[in-house]
Amino acid sequence: MGAHSHDNIDWDAHLDRLRAADDFIAPDITQVIGRLLRPGDRSVIEIGAGAGGTAAIIAKTLASRGDGGRLTVVDTAEQLLNAAGERATGAAGGVEIRTVRADAADDTLAEEIEKAGATPQADLVYAAFVVHHLPDQLAGLRRLARLVKPGGRLAVVEFGLQTRVLPADIGLGEPGLEARLLNASEQWFQQMRAEMDGSVRLPMGWAKAMTEAGLTEATSFSYLIDRPAPLDDLGRAAAIRQLGMLRRDADERLPAADVEILDQLLDPGSEHYAGNRDDLHYLSANTVHIGTKPA
Ligand SMILES: C[S@@+](CC[C@H](N)C(=O)[O-])C[C@H]1O[C@@H](n2cnc3c(N)ncnc32)[C@H](O)[C@@H]1O
């Protein structure tokens, strides 16, 4: 059996959702990558690339600088990996793109990258929303730090503030529905982490964890995904996807009345379908944590 994730999630089944999300946030991620890639950076390893939207932006940014460049994409999910490889290859000429099916929770990560014919060190190692899917996140950071060239940087993107798409009072049920949904989602997240085999807590902030992982100059910045109401079709679809994510085991965690309303918001046949509302917005803040490998 090949590499697999540890979180009980079939990531390949999320291809369409991840692809749509990539398209929605492409302008924001283009800015993040522009800010992260330093002028001399020629090589990048991306861990847990999803459908490859960011990989394509990295490849394009490297290509725009001329002089080649190298991008290695690592993931446990085979279909996602293929999709990411294709998307990155299609986005940029002259940049060497490699895909490696490997597990970021396995200490053989660097060897697996090397075995696949790619260089196991890069100027920038980028991992967005994947370290929290590893049983031992600090061990994960240490493993990723080993993939960074001396003088290079590890960038880990994690949640900043929870995504908001609904008005505080949607006119159905009790006000504050979204806050209750987000609370349930946080419980789901903690359970997902607790149920991983070998799950270890990370009782510290990310910048401190970067330092613990042997990196220096730990710093962070956050970026907003800020799409005010009224949303266009892309934004509305993103808001519906977000509500769909909040439906995930809502039955077990929320009052039946809230679940019923959420189902109406998600049902295109319902008079209360959220896709027909002109007061949805999309506001999210994510944080990029950066550490430097001592030269
Ligand atoms: C939440 S998605 C994030 C995708 C993308 N980075 C983004 O920001 O949209 C998590 C990604 O990490 C991958 N993944 C999960 N566990 C992994 C592991 N142990 N090693 C490598 N990749 C993993 C999944 O297959 C998926 O591509």
The ligand as an SDF file (V2000), in Angstrom:
LIG
                    3D

 27 29  0  0  0  0  0  0  0  0999 V2000
   -6.7710   20.5090    3.7280 C   0  0  0  0  0  0  0  0  0  0  0  0
   -5.9430   19.9140    2.3150 S   0  0  0  0  0  0  0  0  0  0  0  0
   -4.9780   21.3540    1.9210 C   0  0  0  0  0  0  0  0  0  0  0  0
   -4.7020   21.4640    0.4510 C   0  0  0  0  0  0  0  0  0  0  0  0
   -3.9580   22.7430    0.0350 C   0  0  0  0  0  0  0  0  0  0  0  0
   -2.6690   22.8540    0.6590 N   0  0  0  0  0  0  0  0  0  0  0  0
   -4.7930   23.9590    0.3450 C   0  0  0  0  0  0  0  0  0  0  0  0
   -4.3210   24.8430    1.0650 O   0  0  0  0  0  0  0  0  0  0  0  0
   -5.9340   24.0530   -0.1470 O   0  0  0  0  0  0  0  0  0  0  0  0
   -4.7500   18.7870    2.9880 C   0  0  0  0  0  0  0  0  0  0  0  0
   -3.8080   18.2050    1.9500 C   0  0  0  0  0  0  0  0  0  0  0  0
   -2.7660   17.4890    2.6380 O   0  0  0  0  0  0  0  0  0  0  0  0
   -2.6620   16.1750    2.1210 C   0  0  0  0  0  0  0  0  0  0  0  0
   -2.2160   15.3120    3.2280 N   0  0  0  0  0  0  0  0  0  0  0  0
   -2.9110   14.8940    4.3140 C   0  0  0  0  0  0  0  0  0  0  0  0
   -2.1330   14.1520    5.1210 N   0  0  0  0  0  0  0  0  0  0  0  0
   -0.9070   14.0990    4.5370 C   0  0  0  0  0  0  0  0  0  0  0  0
    0.3210   13.4790    4.8820 C   0  0  0  0  0  0  0  0  0  0  0  0
    0.4210   12.7290    5.9940 N   0  0  0  0  0  0  0  0  0  0  0  0
    1.3870   13.6370    4.0680 N   0  0  0  0  0  0  0  0  0  0  0  0
    1.2770   14.3740    2.9140 C   0  0  0  0  0  0  0  0  0  0  0  0
    0.1360   14.9790    2.5340 N   0  0  0  0  0  0  0  0  0  0  0  0
   -0.9490   14.8500    3.3250 C   0  0  0  0  0  0  0  0  0  0  0  0
   -4.0550   15.8670    1.6010 C   0  0  0  0  0  0  0  0  0  0  0  0
   -4.0630   14.8170    0.6720 O   0  0  0  0  0  0  0  0  0  0  0  0
   -4.4380   17.2090    0.9890 C   0  0  0  0  0  0  0  0  0  0  0  0
   -3.8650   17.3740   -0.2770 O   0  0  0  0  0  0  0  0  0  0  0  0
  1  2  1  0
  2  3  1  0
  2 10  1  0
  3  4  1  0
  4  5  1  0
  5  6  1  0
  5  7  1  0
  7  8  2  0
  7  9  1  0
 10 11  1  0
 11 12  1  0
 11 26  1  0
 12 13  1  0
 13 14  1  0
 13 24  1  0
 14 15  1  0
 14 23  1  0
 15 16  2  0
 16 17  1  0
 17 18  1  0
 17 23  2  0
 18 19  1  0
 18 20  2  0
 20 21  1  0
 21 22  2  0
 22 23  1  0
 24 25  1  0
 24 26  1  0
 26 27  1  0
M  CHG  2   2   1   9  -1
M  END
$$$$
